[in-house]
Amino acid sequence: MAKVVVIGAGFSGQTAALYLKKKLGAKHNVTMISPWPRFTYIPSLVWVGIDRMKPEKVMFELAPVLQKKGINFIQAWARSIHPDDQYVTIETKDGEIQKVDYDYVINATGPHLNFEGTEGLGPDEGNSHSICNIHHAKLARDAYLEQVKRMEKGEKVKILVGTGHGQATCQGAALEYITNIHNDLVKRGLRDRAKIMWISNEPQLGDLGVGGVCASKHGYIMKSEQFMKSLFAEQNIYYQVQTAVKKVEKGKVYWENYDGEFGETEFDFAMLIPQFKGTKIKYIDKDGQDITDRLTNPAGFLKVDGNYGKPWEELKASDWPRTYQSPYYKNMFAAGIAFAPPGSVSKPHTTKNGTVITATLPRTGMASGIIGKVAALNIVDMIEGREPSHKESMAEMPGACIASIGKSIWNGSAASIIMYPVVPDYERYPDYGRDLKASGLEIGLAGAWIKRTLHTMFIYKMKGNPGWSFIPE
């Protein structure tokens, strides 16, 4: 009987665990380790953060779902992985240290939210907010509603949304949040009392960490930069890109731009996405030596079968991982945010002061689910005596982002952004790096219906309900 351990219960980890058990059945043991007792549907936290969806609607308890599927669940922090001796050291909520043996392991831990990477950033400091987990989204909601009360009294407020670090990712989540704030204030009749501002590390508006998106329609090439400029003009949202937030104080951010110029922006409420790093798990060899730096990149993400170390200008689609298997330990995989990309898609920039400003590639949602499935099926191959046969790099997979602009299925709206592939392949598609026939940029009520449907569908899937595997990642 093989023992497979999945660390992390997000999109990637939950998908991997479900597929492992589906394929391996009772003959093999599947264990999930997560410090959190619930699965959270992160894409809907934009609605929680403005009080348009209750927190309980985006979560479900993991233990009964996994127990029903025959998957062992351990609520604990994974502290270290010992790949030579094949065990994970965990710390339970009671502070007890235990060992969990494995034959195969998937690191699907998601990100460490690096608020400490920007001085004063984050809800713990009390200066800014986040919607990266349910706790933070509830705090953001409460702080946002305080501003609503001020506006209802006739006061004017300044709202700032975007990225809080020069190397932050998930610009898409921040984009959804700022457009939902706009829409919410319109519904409340308060929009004229808020100055809404966007601040981002993107090289251009609409880059979103994917180098921007292009689509062809009626013979015209639409670019996401034009798309976003039009949207922000319509919603009267001020924007500033090519910017790294350097420090946050109560009511003020200090920033540096591409030109190395420094400035300040005042706010009454700010939601700023932090830099994502690898979770703080150590890798220890048989001699007790810390080999984390060997197995991970400088940000702490696990190296897999990618081609690392090349200059950005030389990176090709073929350099991106396909099996998500560690080159050092063949029974170790990384999925979702936990794997190390070989570089950024968006063009990196370093200011004359040495500050790196780079919109990092998002690896959440759809991509995380696909990669979790690939890693799981490759482990199934190995258990059944085959070489890993499942391969799908981000330069081969499609990407879809349904960015909510208003929750209502009657008069809401959403921007539907579709790209193929996620990572541009200029050898196959020399002009734009993507297949324009398979890419699209649309905005309208239909997107709001799709966004709400995805919420219901994916929570159903992540619960492993009947027919779950027929719902695509």
SULZI-V855411 format. One record per residue. N is the residue number from 1. RES is the residue in one letter. NEAR is the number of other C-alpha atoms within 10 Angstrom. Layout:
n=<N/N>
res=<RES/RES>
near=<NEAR/NEAR>
This chain:
n=<1/2/3/4/5/6/7/8/9/10/11/12/13/14/15/16/17/18/19/20/21/22/23/24/25/26/27/28/29/30/31/32/33/34/35/36/37/38/39/40/41/42/43/44/45/46/47/48/49/50/51/52/53/54/55/56/57/58/59/60/61/62/63/64/65/66/67/68/69/70/71/72/73/74/75/76/77/78/79/80/81/82/83/84/85/86/87/88/89/90/91/92/93/94/95/96/97/98/99/100/101/102/103/104/105/106/107/108/109/110/111/112/113/114/115/116/117/118/119/120/121/122/123/124/125/126/127/128/129/130/131/132/133/134/135/136/137/138/139/140/141/142/143/144/145/146/147/148/149/150/151/152/153/154/155/156/157/158/159/160/161/162/163/164/165/166/167/168/169/170/171/172/173/174/175/176/177/178/179/180/181/182/183/184/185/186/187/188/189/190/191/192/193/194/195/196/197/198/199/200/201/202/203/204/205/206/207/208/209/210/211/212/213/214/215/216/217/218/219/220/221/222/223/224/225/226/227/228/229/230/231/232/233/234/235/236/237/238/239/240/241/242/243/244/245/246/247/248/249/250/251/252/253/254/255/256/257/258/259/260/261/262/263/264/265/266/267/268/269/270/271/272/273/274/275/276/277/278/279/280/281/282/283/284/285/286/287/288/289/290/291/292/293/294/295/296/297/298/299/300/301/302/303/304/305/306/307/308/309/310/311/312/313/314/315/316/317/318/319/320/321/322/323/324/325/326/327/328/329/330/331/332/333/334/335/336/337/338/339/340/341/342/343/344/345/346/347/348/349/350/351/352/353/354/355/356/357/358/359/360/361/362/363/364/365/366/367/368/369/370/371/372/373/374/375/376/377/378/379/380/381/382/383/384/385/386/387/388/389/390/391/392/393/394/395/396/397/398/399/400/401/402/403/404/405/406/407/408/409/410/411/412/413/414/415/416/417/418/419/420/421/422/423/424/425/426/427/428/429/430/431/432/433/434/435/436/437/438/439/440/441/442/443/444/445/446/447/448/449/450/451/452/453/454/455/456/457/458/459/460/461/462/463/464/465/466/467/468/469/470/471/472/473>
res=<M/A/K/V/V/V/I/G/A/G/F/S/G/Q/T/A/A/L/Y/L/K/K/K/L/G/A/K/H/N/V/T/M/I/S/P/W/P/R/F/T/Y/I/P/S/L/V/W/V/G/I/D/R/M/K/P/E/K/V/M/F/E/L/A/P/V/L/Q/K/K/G/I/N/F/I/Q/A/W/A/R/S/I/H/P/D/D/Q/Y/V/T/I/E/T/K/D/G/E/I/Q/K/V/D/Y/D/Y/V/I/N/A/T/G/P/H/L/N/F/E/G/T/E/G/L/G/P/D/E/G/N/S/H/S/I/C/N/I/H/H/A/K/L/A/R/D/A/Y/L/E/Q/V/K/R/M/E/K/G/E/K/V/K/I/L/V/G/T/G/H/G/Q/A/T/C/Q/G/A/A/L/E/Y/I/T/N/I/H/N/D/L/V/K/R/G/L/R/D/R/A/K/I/M/W/I/S/N/E/P/Q/L/G/D/L/G/V/G/G/V/C/A/S/K/H/G/Y/I/M/K/S/E/Q/F/M/K/S/L/F/A/E/Q/N/I/Y/Y/Q/V/Q/T/A/V/K/K/V/E/K/G/K/V/Y/W/E/N/Y/D/G/E/F/G/E/T/E/F/D/F/A/M/L/I/P/Q/F/K/G/T/K/I/K/Y/I/D/K/D/G/Q/D/I/T/D/R/L/T/N/P/A/G/F/L/K/V/D/G/N/Y/G/K/P/W/E/E/L/K/A/S/D/W/P/R/T/Y/Q/S/P/Y/Y/K/N/M/F/A/A/G/I/A/F/A/P/P/G/S/V/S/K/P/H/T/T/K/N/G/T/V/I/T/A/T/L/P/R/T/G/M/A/S/G/I/I/G/K/V/A/A/L/N/I/V/D/M/I/E/G/R/E/P/S/H/K/E/S/M/A/E/M/P/G/A/C/I/A/S/I/G/K/S/I/W/N/G/S/A/A/S/I/I/M/Y/P/V/V/P/D/Y/E/R/Y/P/D/Y/G/R/D/L/K/A/S/G/L/E/I/G/L/A/G/A/W/I/K/R/T/L/H/T/M/F/I/Y/K/M/K/G/N/P/G/W/S/F/I/P/E>
near=<9/13/16/26/27/29/28/26/26/27/30/36/31/26/26/30/27/24/20/26/22/14/14/17/14/13/11/14/19/26/22/25/25/24/18/17/17/16/21/24/22/21/24/26/29/30/24/26/30/22/18/17/15/15/19/10/14/21/16/17/13/21/18/13/16/21/11/11/19/17/22/16/21/18/18/23/22/26/16/19/24/21/22/12/14/18/19/25/18/23/18/15/12/7/10/9/14/15/15/16/18/22/18/24/28/28/28/30/30/27/18/17/19/19/21/13/18/18/17/19/30/24/18/12/15/12/19/29/28/31/26/20/14/21/14/20/26/21/18/25/22/16/19/22/15/13/20/21/11/14/20/14/9/11/13/17/18/17/21/27/28/31/30/35/30/29/26/29/28/22/27/20/23/26/23/24/26/25/24/25/24/21/20/21/18/13/11/11/12/17/19/12/17/20/17/24/20/22/24/35/34/32/22/20/22/23/24/28/25/22/23/20/26/25/23/16/13/5/7/8/11/16/17/22/17/14/18/17/16/12/15/19/11/9/15/15/19/14/17/15/19/20/27/29/30/21/18/25/16/16/16/18/23/16/21/22/21/20/12/16/12/14/13/14/15/16/20/19/23/30/29/29/28/28/24/24/22/22/22/16/18/19/21/18/15/11/8/9/10/15/14/20/14/12/20/20/19/13/14/22/27/27/25/29/20/22/16/17/10/12/9/14/8/7/17/17/18/15/18/24/23/21/24/32/26/20/14/13/13/16/20/25/29/29/35/28/30/28/29/27/24/22/20/19/23/21/18/18/17/15/14/11/11/9/17/18/26/26/33/27/23/22/22/19/20/19/23/25/22/24/34/32/23/28/34/31/22/23/30/22/16/15/20/10/9/11/12/20/15/17/15/17/23/23/21/18/16/19/17/16/19/24/25/34/26/26/23/14/16/11/11/18/26/25/24/20/20/21/25/23/22/25/25/25/21/13/12/12/13/11/11/15/21/25/20/21/12/13/20/22/20/14/18/16/20/17/24/26/19/16/24/16/12/15/16/13/14/17/19/15/20/22/21/20/12/9/9/16/15/8/10/11/18>
